[in-house]
């Protein structure tokens, strides 16, 4: 028999040919092509990471990630579309296992002290921090990660403020969409202090000062930083590692983006 590309080595139950194999994205049901010598691939539509179930190469142990059911898949896709329509530079579905809250990052709000520390109920010391965030993750099925790219680091403070407000309003709308579809434990987080973004002209936060109602309850959301969420790792999980040109060898820079995260559960 003539040699061909599909001969098997003795003892192997699979061919050595490197060929593309279609896989179905568990989130958006899009067909994703992964070559047989690849351990994983990424959906071009929703950025979900998909593992090859039978790679020719030795694969690292893959996390045990439960796939979303059809209803959740549809809601996640609606959230991605709303994020794009609301001004997100990019939006991606990320697994709960890719989200990490680190005490060392949360402590950066204290030392060196952030100028917004203690000014709002959505920032330290008024939030539950990494320990509380871990409890939120227990109620989470999947998540949507969004970002707005800052076109220029020299943007005027008012321009940055408007982009920050856009992010808070965006994740609040995505949270509401998830809740309207039955995911009552969904929670949204965004970069930046709500006091600085929405109430810069007010001396004090009404919630903290008098225990009164928030001036912007439908817009303001807790700060990602206060919970120690590692946005660099999230950007890598979303496949955005090369987006920021001024990042170092460890990944992209967070200085040129505003991030938001919606836990869906």
Residue pairs with C-beta under 8 A, 6 or more apart in sequence:
5 15
5 16
5 17
6 15
6 16
6 17
7 15
7 16
8 14
8 15
8 16
9 16
14 54
14 56
16 56
17 36
18 35
18 36
18 37
18 56
19 35
19 36
20 33
20 34
20 35
20 36
21 33
21 34
21 35
21 36
21 52
22 31
22 32
22 33
23 31
23 32
23 33
23 34
23 41
23 50
23 52
23 53
24 30
24 31
24 32
25 31
25 32
25 43
25 45
25 46
25 48
25 50
26 48
26 50
26 67
26 68
26 73
27 43
27 46
27 48
27 68
27 73
27 76
27 77
27 93
27 142
28 43
28 45
28 46
28 48
28 73
28 76
28 77
28 93
29 73
30 43
30 44
30 45
30 46
32 41
32 42
32 43
32 44
32 50
33 41
34 40
34 41
34 50
34 52
36 52
36 54
36 55
36 56
37 55
37 56
37 57
38 52
38 55
38 57
39 51
39 52
39 55
39 57
39 59
39 60
40 49
40 50
40 51
40 52
40 59
40 62
41 49
41 50
41 52
42 48
42 49
42 50
42 239
43 50
46 76
46 77
46 80
46 92
46 93
47 90
47 91
47 92
47 93
47 238
47 239
48 92
48 93
49 95
49 237
49 239
51 59
51 62
52 59
63 95
63 97
65 95
65 96
65 97
66 141
68 76
68 141
68 142
71 181
71 182
72 141
72 142
72 183
72 264
75 177
75 178
75 181
75 183
75 264
76 93
76 142
76 144
76 264
78 177
78 181
79 91
79 144
79 174
79 177
79 178
79 262
79 264
80 91
80 92
80 93
80 144
82 173
82 174
82 177
83 91
83 144
83 146
83 170
83 174
84 91
86 166
86 169
86 170
86 173
87 148
87 166
87 170
88 146
88 147
88 148
88 170
89 147
89 148
89 149
89 257
90 146
90 147
90 238
90 240
90 243
91 144
91 145
91 146
91 147
92 144
92 145
92 146
92 238
92 239
92 240
93 142
93 143
93 144
93 145
94 142
94 143
94 144
94 145
94 234
94 237
94 238
95 142
95 143
95 237
96 137
96 140
96 141
96 142
96 143
96 263
98 233
98 234
98 237
99 137
99 140
99 143
99 229
99 234
99 261
99 263
100 229
100 230
100 233
101 129
101 130
101 133
101 134
101 137
101 227
101 228
101 229
101 230
102 130
102 228
102 230
103 129
103 130
103 228
104 228
105 225
105 228
105 229
105 230
106 124
106 129
106 130
106 225
106 226
106 227
106 228
107 228
108 114
108 225
109 117
109 123
109 124
109 225
109 226
110 117
110 124
114 123
114 193
114 225
115 196
116 123
116 193
116 195
116 196
117 123
117 124
117 125
118 124
118 125
118 126
119 193
119 195
119 196
119 205
119 208
120 126
120 193
120 194
120 195
120 199
120 205
120 207
120 208
120 220
121 127
121 205
121 207
121 208
121 214
122 193
122 194
122 220
122 221
122 222
122 223
122 226
123 193
123 194
123 195
123 222
123 223
123 225
123 226
124 226
126 208
127 222
127 223
127 226
127 227
128 135
128 227
129 226
129 227
129 228
130 227
130 228
132 227
133 227
133 228
133 229
136 187
136 263
137 263
139 185
139 263
139 265
140 185
140 263
140 264
140 265
141 183
141 264
141 265
142 264
143 261
143 262
143 263
143 264
144 174
144 261
144 262
144 264
145 234
145 235
145 237
145 238
145 259
145 260
145 261
146 167
146 170
146 171
146 174
146 259
146 260
146 261
146 262
147 235
147 240
147 257
147 258
147 259
147 260
148 163
148 166
148 167
148 257
148 258
149 243
149 256
149 257
150 160
150 163
150 255
150 256
150 257
150 258
153 255
153 256
155 163
161 196
161 197
161 200
163 258
164 190
164 191
164 192
164 196
164 197
164 258
165 197
165 198
165 219
167 190
167 191
167 192
167 258
167 259
167 260
168 190
168 192
168 194
168 197
168 198
168 219
168 220
168 221
168 260
169 219
170 190
170 260
171 188
171 189
171 190
171 221
171 260
171 261
171 262
172 188
172 218
172 219
172 220
172 221
174 188
174 260
174 262
175 186
175 187
175 188
175 221
175 262
178 186
178 262
178 264
179 186
183 264
183 265
185 263
185 265
186 262
186 263
186 264
186 265
187 222
187 262
187 263
188 221
188 222
188 260
188 261
188 262
188 263
189 221
189 222
189 223
189 224
189 227
189 229
189 260
189 261
189 262
189 263
190 221
190 222
190 223
190 224
190 258
190 259
190 260
190 261
191 223
191 224
191 225
191 231
191 258
191 259
191 260
192 223
192 258
193 223
194 216
194 219
194 220
194 221
194 223
195 205
197 220
198 215
198 216
198 219
198 220
199 205
199 215
199 216
202 215
206 212
206 213
206 214
206 215
207 213
207 214
214 220
221 260
224 231
224 259
224 260
224 261
229 261
231 254
231 257
231 259
232 250
232 251
232 252
232 254
234 259
234 261
235 241
235 243
235 251
235 252
235 254
235 257
235 259
236 251
240 252
241 247
241 251
241 252
242 252
243 252
243 257
244 252
244 253
244 256
244 257
246 253
246 255
246 256
247 253
